[in-house]
Amino acid sequence: MKTLDFVEQETMRGDLPPFRVGDAVRVHVRVREGEKERIQIFEGLVIRRRGSGAGETFTVRKISSGVGVERIFPVQSPLVTKVDIKSRGYVRRSRLYYLRNLTGKKARLHSKVRDLSELVSAEEMAARDEEPEVAEVVEEAAVVEAQEKTKGLKGKARKKAKAAEKAVRQKQHSEEEARRKAAEPAADESTDAGDAEPVEENSES
């Protein structure tokens, strides 16, 4: 592997969701005005993605006061702080330039969200997977700490320490029950969603 390719691969950002052409997105851009900075939101339809690596760009088009406005954003630019996907568009082209000549309902695309997990960036998914493990480690550490304190105590102090240990275990058990109950409805909803027939919705570009 070439040195330039290696450096480019190591510096690639992974905090953006896997959006594609046809998606309706909200792009959060850092704008500098004098000595102040603010976040500007540009909302529209992705009509093209071009290039790869550090030079990759994407074009977003929107209608403002009846006039079509397009803006090109570099994917790896630090000025692009966040990209939110509003809806998925299903198209067979990699460039939606034909939308420039269409207005109103003719410019709408069929959209539907199949898998919500695809709308989340890789870094957010990794953070979500690590959260339960961290919580379990903290709870286990609290139980072990309570047990260590109980060993060196006698009389009333020992009883108080045991009561505290019991409270920690009860809290841990109640939290596990709450997580289990919260997971059951989510599993049922995902099953129902998989059995239901897909419904197409129209998205305004």
Rosetta constraint file for C-alpha pairs under 8 A:
AtomPair CA 1 CA 5 HARMONIC 6.62 0.50
AtomPair CA 1 CA 6 HARMONIC 6.53 0.50
AtomPair CA 2 CA 6 HARMONIC 6.21 0.50
AtomPair CA 3 CA 7 HARMONIC 6.21 0.50
AtomPair CA 4 CA 8 HARMONIC 6.10 0.50
AtomPair CA 5 CA 9 HARMONIC 6.07 0.50
AtomPair CA 6 CA 10 HARMONIC 6.23 0.50
AtomPair CA 7 CA 11 HARMONIC 6.25 0.50
AtomPair CA 8 CA 12 HARMONIC 6.23 0.50
AtomPair CA 8 CA 53 HARMONIC 6.88 0.50
AtomPair CA 8 CA 54 HARMONIC 6.60 0.50
AtomPair CA 9 CA 53 HARMONIC 7.58 0.50
AtomPair CA 12 CA 53 HARMONIC 7.31 0.50
AtomPair CA 12 CA 54 HARMONIC 7.29 0.50
AtomPair CA 12 CA 76 HARMONIC 7.00 0.50
AtomPair CA 13 CA 76 HARMONIC 6.53 0.50
AtomPair CA 14 CA 121 HARMONIC 6.63 0.50
AtomPair CA 14 CA 122 HARMONIC 6.04 0.50
AtomPair CA 14 CA 123 HARMONIC 6.13 0.50
AtomPair CA 15 CA 82 HARMONIC 7.92 0.50
AtomPair CA 15 CA 121 HARMONIC 5.26 0.50
AtomPair CA 15 CA 122 HARMONIC 6.50 0.50
AtomPair CA 15 CA 123 HARMONIC 5.60 0.50
AtomPair CA 15 CA 124 HARMONIC 7.24 0.50
AtomPair CA 16 CA 82 HARMONIC 6.67 0.50
AtomPair CA 16 CA 83 HARMONIC 6.21 0.50
AtomPair CA 16 CA 120 HARMONIC 7.73 0.50
AtomPair CA 16 CA 121 HARMONIC 5.18 0.50
AtomPair CA 16 CA 122 HARMONIC 7.78 0.50
AtomPair CA 17 CA 83 HARMONIC 7.00 0.50
AtomPair CA 17 CA 84 HARMONIC 7.56 0.50
AtomPair CA 17 CA 85 HARMONIC 7.73 0.50
AtomPair CA 17 CA 118 HARMONIC 7.28 0.50
AtomPair CA 17 CA 119 HARMONIC 5.51 0.50
AtomPair CA 17 CA 120 HARMONIC 5.15 0.50
AtomPair CA 17 CA 121 HARMONIC 4.11 0.50
AtomPair CA 17 CA 122 HARMONIC 7.31 0.50
AtomPair CA 18 CA 118 HARMONIC 6.79 0.50
AtomPair CA 18 CA 119 HARMONIC 6.60 0.50
AtomPair CA 18 CA 120 HARMONIC 7.62 0.50
AtomPair CA 18 CA 121 HARMONIC 6.83 0.50
AtomPair CA 19 CA 23 HARMONIC 6.53 0.50
AtomPair CA 19 CA 85 HARMONIC 6.89 0.50
AtomPair CA 19 CA 119 HARMONIC 7.41 0.50
AtomPair CA 20 CA 46 HARMONIC 6.98 0.50
AtomPair CA 20 CA 49 HARMONIC 7.34 0.50
AtomPair CA 21 CA 45 HARMONIC 7.90 0.50
AtomPair CA 21 CA 46 HARMONIC 5.05 0.50
AtomPair CA 21 CA 47 HARMONIC 5.42 0.50
AtomPair CA 21 CA 48 HARMONIC 5.62 0.50
AtomPair CA 21 CA 49 HARMONIC 6.65 0.50
AtomPair CA 21 CA 89 HARMONIC 7.54 0.50
AtomPair CA 21 CA 91 HARMONIC 7.60 0.50
AtomPair CA 21 CA 94 HARMONIC 6.29 0.50
AtomPair CA 21 CA 95 HARMONIC 7.31 0.50
AtomPair CA 21 CA 96 HARMONIC 7.79 0.50
AtomPair CA 22 CA 45 HARMONIC 6.22 0.50
AtomPair CA 22 CA 46 HARMONIC 5.39 0.50
AtomPair CA 22 CA 47 HARMONIC 6.09 0.50
AtomPair CA 22 CA 88 HARMONIC 6.79 0.50
AtomPair CA 22 CA 89 HARMONIC 4.43 0.50
AtomPair CA 22 CA 90 HARMONIC 6.29 0.50
AtomPair CA 22 CA 91 HARMONIC 6.18 0.50
AtomPair CA 22 CA 96 HARMONIC 7.66 0.50
AtomPair CA 22 CA 109 HARMONIC 7.51 0.50
AtomPair CA 23 CA 45 HARMONIC 5.80 0.50
AtomPair CA 23 CA 46 HARMONIC 5.61 0.50
AtomPair CA 23 CA 85 HARMONIC 6.82 0.50
AtomPair CA 23 CA 86 HARMONIC 7.44 0.50
AtomPair CA 23 CA 87 HARMONIC 5.86 0.50
AtomPair CA 23 CA 88 HARMONIC 4.67 0.50
AtomPair CA 23 CA 89 HARMONIC 4.78 0.50
AtomPair CA 24 CA 43 HARMONIC 7.50 0.50
AtomPair CA 24 CA 44 HARMONIC 5.63 0.50
AtomPair CA 24 CA 45 HARMONIC 4.47 0.50
AtomPair CA 24 CA 46 HARMONIC 6.41 0.50
AtomPair CA 24 CA 85 HARMONIC 6.07 0.50
AtomPair CA 24 CA 86 HARMONIC 5.35 0.50
AtomPair CA 24 CA 87 HARMONIC 5.33 0.50
AtomPair CA 24 CA 88 HARMONIC 6.60 0.50
AtomPair CA 24 CA 89 HARMONIC 7.16 0.50
AtomPair CA 24 CA 203 HARMONIC 7.82 0.50
AtomPair CA 24 CA 205 HARMONIC 7.02 0.50
AtomPair CA 25 CA 43 HARMONIC 5.80 0.50
AtomPair CA 25 CA 44 HARMONIC 5.75 0.50
AtomPair CA 25 CA 45 HARMONIC 6.19 0.50
AtomPair CA 25 CA 46 HARMONIC 7.09 0.50
AtomPair CA 25 CA 83 HARMONIC 6.63 0.50
AtomPair CA 25 CA 84 HARMONIC 5.44 0.50
AtomPair CA 25 CA 85 HARMONIC 4.48 0.50
AtomPair CA 25 CA 86 HARMONIC 5.39 0.50
AtomPair CA 25 CA 87 HARMONIC 7.34 0.50
AtomPair CA 26 CA 41 HARMONIC 6.33 0.50
AtomPair CA 26 CA 42 HARMONIC 5.74 0.50
AtomPair CA 26 CA 43 HARMONIC 4.33 0.50
AtomPair CA 26 CA 44 HARMONIC 6.66 0.50
AtomPair CA 26 CA 83 HARMONIC 5.67 0.50
AtomPair CA 26 CA 84 HARMONIC 4.99 0.50
AtomPair CA 26 CA 85 HARMONIC 6.50 0.50
AtomPair CA 26 CA 86 HARMONIC 7.17 0.50
AtomPair CA 27 CA 41 HARMONIC 5.50 0.50
AtomPair CA 27 CA 42 HARMONIC 5.11 0.50
AtomPair CA 27 CA 43 HARMONIC 6.17 0.50
AtomPair CA 27 CA 80 HARMONIC 7.08 0.50
AtomPair CA 27 CA 81 HARMONIC 7.93 0.50
AtomPair CA 27 CA 82 HARMONIC 6.09 0.50
AtomPair CA 27 CA 83 HARMONIC 4.64 0.50
AtomPair CA 27 CA 84 HARMONIC 6.53 0.50
AtomPair CA 28 CA 39 HARMONIC 6.18 0.50
AtomPair CA 28 CA 40 HARMONIC 5.73 0.50
AtomPair CA 28 CA 41 HARMONIC 4.63 0.50
AtomPair CA 28 CA 42 HARMONIC 6.60 0.50
AtomPair CA 28 CA 80 HARMONIC 5.95 0.50
AtomPair CA 28 CA 81 HARMONIC 5.62 0.50
AtomPair CA 28 CA 82 HARMONIC 5.04 0.50
AtomPair CA 28 CA 83 HARMONIC 6.15 0.50
AtomPair CA 29 CA 39 HARMONIC 5.47 0.50
AtomPair CA 29 CA 40 HARMONIC 5.12 0.50
AtomPair CA 29 CA 41 HARMONIC 6.20 0.50
AtomPair CA 29 CA 42 HARMONIC 7.58 0.50
AtomPair CA 29 CA 79 HARMONIC 5.54 0.50
AtomPair CA 29 CA 80 HARMONIC 4.66 0.50
AtomPair CA 29 CA 81 HARMONIC 5.88 0.50
AtomPair CA 29 CA 82 HARMONIC 7.38 0.50
AtomPair CA 30 CA 37 HARMONIC 6.72 0.50
AtomPair CA 30 CA 38 HARMONIC 5.79 0.50
AtomPair CA 30 CA 39 HARMONIC 4.62 0.50
AtomPair CA 30 CA 40 HARMONIC 6.24 0.50
AtomPair CA 30 CA 79 HARMONIC 4.95 0.50
AtomPair CA 30 CA 80 HARMONIC 6.46 0.50
AtomPair CA 30 CA 81 HARMONIC 6.79 0.50
AtomPair CA 31 CA 37 HARMONIC 5.61 0.50
AtomPair CA 31 CA 38 HARMONIC 5.38 0.50
AtomPair CA 31 CA 39 HARMONIC 5.96 0.50
AtomPair CA 31 CA 40 HARMONIC 6.45 0.50
AtomPair CA 31 CA 79 HARMONIC 7.55 0.50
AtomPair CA 32 CA 36 HARMONIC 5.89 0.50
AtomPair CA 32 CA 37 HARMONIC 4.41 0.50
AtomPair CA 32 CA 38 HARMONIC 6.52 0.50
AtomPair CA 33 CA 37 HARMONIC 5.99 0.50
AtomPair CA 33 CA 38 HARMONIC 7.84 0.50
AtomPair CA 43 CA 60 HARMONIC 7.73 0.50
AtomPair CA 43 CA 62 HARMONIC 6.76 0.50
AtomPair CA 44 CA 60 HARMONIC 5.63 0.50
AtomPair CA 44 CA 61 HARMONIC 5.16 0.50
AtomPair CA 44 CA 62 HARMONIC 4.49 0.50
AtomPair CA 44 CA 63 HARMONIC 7.85 0.50
AtomPair CA 44 CA 205 HARMONIC 6.10 0.50
AtomPair CA 45 CA 60 HARMONIC 5.22 0.50
AtomPair CA 45 CA 61 HARMONIC 5.17 0.50
AtomPair CA 45 CA 62 HARMONIC 6.36 0.50
AtomPair CA 45 CA 205 HARMONIC 5.54 0.50
AtomPair CA 46 CA 58 HARMONIC 6.96 0.50
AtomPair CA 46 CA 59 HARMONIC 5.71 0.50
AtomPair CA 46 CA 60 HARMONIC 4.46 0.50
AtomPair CA 46 CA 61 HARMONIC 6.44 0.50
AtomPair CA 47 CA 58 HARMONIC 7.73 0.50
AtomPair CA 47 CA 59 HARMONIC 5.80 0.50
AtomPair CA 47 CA 60 HARMONIC 5.99 0.50
AtomPair CA 47 CA 61 HARMONIC 6.70 0.50
AtomPair CA 47 CA 94 HARMONIC 7.63 0.50
AtomPair CA 47 CA 95 HARMONIC 5.60 0.50
AtomPair CA 47 CA 96 HARMONIC 4.76 0.50
AtomPair CA 47 CA 97 HARMONIC 6.80 0.50
AtomPair CA 48 CA 58 HARMONIC 5.55 0.50
AtomPair CA 48 CA 59 HARMONIC 5.23 0.50
AtomPair CA 48 CA 60 HARMONIC 7.51 0.50
AtomPair CA 48 CA 94 HARMONIC 6.22 0.50
AtomPair CA 48 CA 95 HARMONIC 4.96 0.50
AtomPair CA 48 CA 96 HARMONIC 6.67 0.50
AtomPair CA 49 CA 56 HARMONIC 7.31 0.50
AtomPair CA 49 CA 57 HARMONIC 5.81 0.50
AtomPair CA 49 CA 58 HARMONIC 4.24 0.50
AtomPair CA 49 CA 59 HARMONIC 6.50 0.50
AtomPair CA 49 CA 94 HARMONIC 7.47 0.50
AtomPair CA 49 CA 95 HARMONIC 7.82 0.50
AtomPair CA 50 CA 56 HARMONIC 5.67 0.50
AtomPair CA 50 CA 57 HARMONIC 5.31 0.50
AtomPair CA 50 CA 58 HARMONIC 6.11 0.50
AtomPair CA 51 CA 55 HARMONIC 6.08 0.50
AtomPair CA 51 CA 56 HARMONIC 4.40 0.50
AtomPair CA 51 CA 57 HARMONIC 6.50 0.50
AtomPair CA 52 CA 56 HARMONIC 4.40 0.50
AtomPair CA 52 CA 57 HARMONIC 7.87 0.50
AtomPair CA 54 CA 75 HARMONIC 7.64 0.50
AtomPair CA 54 CA 76 HARMONIC 5.93 0.50
AtomPair CA 55 CA 74 HARMONIC 6.97 0.50
AtomPair CA 55 CA 75 HARMONIC 7.74 0.50
AtomPair CA 55 CA 76 HARMONIC 7.58 0.50
AtomPair CA 56 CA 74 HARMONIC 5.99 0.50
AtomPair CA 56 CA 75 HARMONIC 5.71 0.50
AtomPair CA 56 CA 76 HARMONIC 7.26 0.50
AtomPair CA 57 CA 72 HARMONIC 6.63 0.50
AtomPair CA 57 CA 73 HARMONIC 5.51 0.50
AtomPair CA 57 CA 74 HARMONIC 4.26 0.50
AtomPair CA 57 CA 75 HARMONIC 5.32 0.50
AtomPair CA 58 CA 72 HARMONIC 5.71 0.50
AtomPair CA 58 CA 73 HARMONIC 5.49 0.50
AtomPair CA 58 CA 74 HARMONIC 6.55 0.50
AtomPair CA 58 CA 75 HARMONIC 6.89 0.50
AtomPair CA 59 CA 70 HARMONIC 6.69 0.50
AtomPair CA 59 CA 71 HARMONIC 5.64 0.50
AtomPair CA 59 CA 72 HARMONIC 4.39 0.50
AtomPair CA 59 CA 73 HARMONIC 6.34 0.50
AtomPair CA 60 CA 70 HARMONIC 5.58 0.50
AtomPair CA 60 CA 71 HARMONIC 5.46 0.50
AtomPair CA 60 CA 72 HARMONIC 6.46 0.50
AtomPair CA 60 CA 73 HARMONIC 7.93 0.50
AtomPair CA 61 CA 68 HARMONIC 6.88 0.50
AtomPair CA 61 CA 69 HARMONIC 5.63 0.50
AtomPair CA 61 CA 70 HARMONIC 4.30 0.50
AtomPair CA 61 CA 71 HARMONIC 6.58 0.50
AtomPair CA 61 CA 205 HARMONIC 7.66 0.50
AtomPair CA 62 CA 68 HARMONIC 5.78 0.50
AtomPair CA 62 CA 69 HARMONIC 5.36 0.50
AtomPair CA 62 CA 70 HARMONIC 6.47 0.50
AtomPair CA 62 CA 205 HARMONIC 6.26 0.50
AtomPair CA 63 CA 67 HARMONIC 5.38 0.50
AtomPair CA 63 CA 68 HARMONIC 4.48 0.50
AtomPair CA 63 CA 69 HARMONIC 6.00 0.50
AtomPair CA 63 CA 205 HARMONIC 7.37 0.50
AtomPair CA 64 CA 68 HARMONIC 6.23 0.50
AtomPair CA 64 CA 69 HARMONIC 6.69 0.50
AtomPair CA 68 CA 100 HARMONIC 7.44 0.50
AtomPair CA 73 CA 77 HARMONIC 7.74 0.50
AtomPair CA 73 CA 80 HARMONIC 7.56 0.50
AtomPair CA 74 CA 80 HARMONIC 7.76 0.50
AtomPair CA 75 CA 80 HARMONIC 7.36 0.50
AtomPair CA 76 CA 80 HARMONIC 7.75 0.50
AtomPair CA 85 CA 119 HARMONIC 6.49 0.50
AtomPair CA 87 CA 111 HARMONIC 6.24 0.50
AtomPair CA 87 CA 112 HARMONIC 6.44 0.50
AtomPair CA 87 CA 113 HARMONIC 6.29 0.50
AtomPair CA 87 CA 203 HARMONIC 7.52 0.50
AtomPair CA 88 CA 111 HARMONIC 5.09 0.50
AtomPair CA 88 CA 112 HARMONIC 5.43 0.50
AtomPair CA 88 CA 113 HARMONIC 5.61 0.50
AtomPair CA 89 CA 109 HARMONIC 6.04 0.50
AtomPair CA 89 CA 110 HARMONIC 5.84 0.50
AtomPair CA 89 CA 111 HARMONIC 4.34 0.50
AtomPair CA 89 CA 112 HARMONIC 6.77 0.50
AtomPair CA 89 CA 203 HARMONIC 7.99 0.50
AtomPair CA 90 CA 109 HARMONIC 7.08 0.50
AtomPair CA 90 CA 110 HARMONIC 6.07 0.50
AtomPair CA 90 CA 111 HARMONIC 6.06 0.50
AtomPair CA 90 CA 112 HARMONIC 7.93 0.50
AtomPair CA 91 CA 109 HARMONIC 7.74 0.50
AtomPair CA 98 CA 102 HARMONIC 7.09 0.50
AtomPair CA 99 CA 103 HARMONIC 7.67 0.50
AtomPair CA 99 CA 107 HARMONIC 5.75 0.50
AtomPair CA 102 CA 106 HARMONIC 5.88 0.50
AtomPair CA 102 CA 107 HARMONIC 5.20 0.50
AtomPair CA 103 CA 107 HARMONIC 5.29 0.50
AtomPair CA 104 CA 108 HARMONIC 7.30 0.50
AtomPair CA 105 CA 204 HARMONIC 7.89 0.50
AtomPair CA 107 CA 204 HARMONIC 7.62 0.50
AtomPair CA 107 CA 205 HARMONIC 6.71 0.50
AtomPair CA 108 CA 202 HARMONIC 6.23 0.50
AtomPair CA 108 CA 203 HARMONIC 5.73 0.50
AtomPair CA 108 CA 204 HARMONIC 5.44 0.50
AtomPair CA 108 CA 205 HARMONIC 5.96 0.50
AtomPair CA 109 CA 202 HARMONIC 5.99 0.50
AtomPair CA 109 CA 203 HARMONIC 5.86 0.50
AtomPair CA 109 CA 204 HARMONIC 7.49 0.50
AtomPair CA 109 CA 205 HARMONIC 7.58 0.50
AtomPair CA 110 CA 200 HARMONIC 6.26 0.50
AtomPair CA 110 CA 201 HARMONIC 5.94 0.50
AtomPair CA 110 CA 202 HARMONIC 5.12 0.50
AtomPair CA 110 CA 203 HARMONIC 6.61 0.50
AtomPair CA 111 CA 200 HARMONIC 6.32 0.50
AtomPair CA 111 CA 201 HARMONIC 5.57 0.50
AtomPair CA 111 CA 202 HARMONIC 5.96 0.50
AtomPair CA 111 CA 203 HARMONIC 6.18 0.50
AtomPair CA 112 CA 199 HARMONIC 7.59 0.50
AtomPair CA 112 CA 200 HARMONIC 6.17 0.50
AtomPair CA 112 CA 201 HARMONIC 6.47 0.50
AtomPair CA 115 CA 119 HARMONIC 7.66 0.50
AtomPair CA 116 CA 120 HARMONIC 7.40 0.50
AtomPair CA 120 CA 124 HARMONIC 6.39 0.50
AtomPair CA 120 CA 125 HARMONIC 6.65 0.50
AtomPair CA 121 CA 125 HARMONIC 6.42 0.50
AtomPair CA 122 CA 126 HARMONIC 6.26 0.50
AtomPair CA 123 CA 127 HARMONIC 6.21 0.50
AtomPair CA 124 CA 128 HARMONIC 6.20 0.50
AtomPair CA 125 CA 129 HARMONIC 6.31 0.50
AtomPair CA 126 CA 130 HARMONIC 6.34 0.50
AtomPair CA 127 CA 131 HARMONIC 6.35 0.50
AtomPair CA 128 CA 132 HARMONIC 7.71 0.50
AtomPair CA 129 CA 133 HARMONIC 7.62 0.50
AtomPair CA 130 CA 134 HARMONIC 6.29 0.50
AtomPair CA 131 CA 135 HARMONIC 6.30 0.50
AtomPair CA 132 CA 136 HARMONIC 6.24 0.50
AtomPair CA 133 CA 137 HARMONIC 6.29 0.50
AtomPair CA 134 CA 138 HARMONIC 6.28 0.50
AtomPair CA 135 CA 139 HARMONIC 6.26 0.50
AtomPair CA 136 CA 140 HARMONIC 6.16 0.50
AtomPair CA 137 CA 141 HARMONIC 6.12 0.50
AtomPair CA 138 CA 142 HARMONIC 6.28 0.50
AtomPair CA 139 CA 143 HARMONIC 6.44 0.50
AtomPair CA 139 CA 172 HARMONIC 6.77 0.50
AtomPair CA 140 CA 144 HARMONIC 6.25 0.50
AtomPair CA 141 CA 145 HARMONIC 6.04 0.50
AtomPair CA 142 CA 146 HARMONIC 6.23 0.50
AtomPair CA 142 CA 168 HARMONIC 7.31 0.50
AtomPair CA 143 CA 147 HARMONIC 6.29 0.50
AtomPair CA 143 CA 165 HARMONIC 6.41 0.50
AtomPair CA 143 CA 168 HARMONIC 6.53 0.50
AtomPair CA 143 CA 169 HARMONIC 7.01 0.50
AtomPair CA 144 CA 148 HARMONIC 6.23 0.50
AtomPair CA 145 CA 149 HARMONIC 6.33 0.50
AtomPair CA 146 CA 150 HARMONIC 6.33 0.50
AtomPair CA 146 CA 161 HARMONIC 6.87 0.50
AtomPair CA 146 CA 162 HARMONIC 7.76 0.50
AtomPair CA 146 CA 164 HARMONIC 7.18 0.50
AtomPair CA 146 CA 165 HARMONIC 5.34 0.50
AtomPair CA 147 CA 151 HARMONIC 6.54 0.50
AtomPair CA 147 CA 162 HARMONIC 7.86 0.50
AtomPair CA 147 CA 165 HARMONIC 6.85 0.50
AtomPair CA 148 CA 152 HARMONIC 7.41 0.50
AtomPair CA 149 CA 153 HARMONIC 7.04 0.50
AtomPair CA 149 CA 161 HARMONIC 6.89 0.50
AtomPair CA 150 CA 158 HARMONIC 5.64 0.50
AtomPair CA 150 CA 161 HARMONIC 5.40 0.50
AtomPair CA 150 CA 162 HARMONIC 6.41 0.50
AtomPair CA 151 CA 158 HARMONIC 7.86 0.50
AtomPair CA 153 CA 157 HARMONIC 5.92 0.50
AtomPair CA 153 CA 158 HARMONIC 4.83 0.50
AtomPair CA 154 CA 158 HARMONIC 4.83 0.50
AtomPair CA 154 CA 159 HARMONIC 7.88 0.50
AtomPair CA 155 CA 159 HARMONIC 6.55 0.50
AtomPair CA 156 CA 160 HARMONIC 6.20 0.50
AtomPair CA 157 CA 161 HARMONIC 6.19 0.50
AtomPair CA 158 CA 162 HARMONIC 6.16 0.50
AtomPair CA 159 CA 163 HARMONIC 6.15 0.50
AtomPair CA 160 CA 164 HARMONIC 6.22 0.50
AtomPair CA 161 CA 165 HARMONIC 6.19 0.50
AtomPair CA 162 CA 166 HARMONIC 6.11 0.50
AtomPair CA 163 CA 167 HARMONIC 6.20 0.50
AtomPair CA 164 CA 168 HARMONIC 6.30 0.50
AtomPair CA 165 CA 169 HARMONIC 6.37 0.50
AtomPair CA 166 CA 170 HARMONIC 6.16 0.50
AtomPair CA 167 CA 171 HARMONIC 6.10 0.50
AtomPair CA 168 CA 172 HARMONIC 6.16 0.50
AtomPair CA 169 CA 173 HARMONIC 6.12 0.50
AtomPair CA 170 CA 174 HARMONIC 6.12 0.50
AtomPair CA 171 CA 175 HARMONIC 6.18 0.50
AtomPair CA 172 CA 176 HARMONIC 6.29 0.50
AtomPair CA 173 CA 177 HARMONIC 6.28 0.50
AtomPair CA 174 CA 178 HARMONIC 6.17 0.50
AtomPair CA 175 CA 179 HARMONIC 6.18 0.50
AtomPair CA 176 CA 180 HARMONIC 6.13 0.50
AtomPair CA 177 CA 181 HARMONIC 6.14 0.50
AtomPair CA 178 CA 182 HARMONIC 6.08 0.50
AtomPair CA 179 CA 183 HARMONIC 6.13 0.50
AtomPair CA 180 CA 184 HARMONIC 6.45 0.50
AtomPair CA 181 CA 185 HARMONIC 7.24 0.50
AtomPair CA 182 CA 186 HARMONIC 6.90 0.50
AtomPair CA 183 CA 187 HARMONIC 6.24 0.50
AtomPair CA 184 CA 188 HARMONIC 6.31 0.50
AtomPair CA 185 CA 189 HARMONIC 6.10 0.50
AtomPair CA 186 CA 190 HARMONIC 6.24 0.50
AtomPair CA 187 CA 191 HARMONIC 6.28 0.50
AtomPair CA 188 CA 192 HARMONIC 6.23 0.50
AtomPair CA 189 CA 193 HARMONIC 6.02 0.50
AtomPair CA 190 CA 194 HARMONIC 6.17 0.50
AtomPair CA 191 CA 195 HARMONIC 6.43 0.50
AtomPair CA 192 CA 196 HARMONIC 6.14 0.50
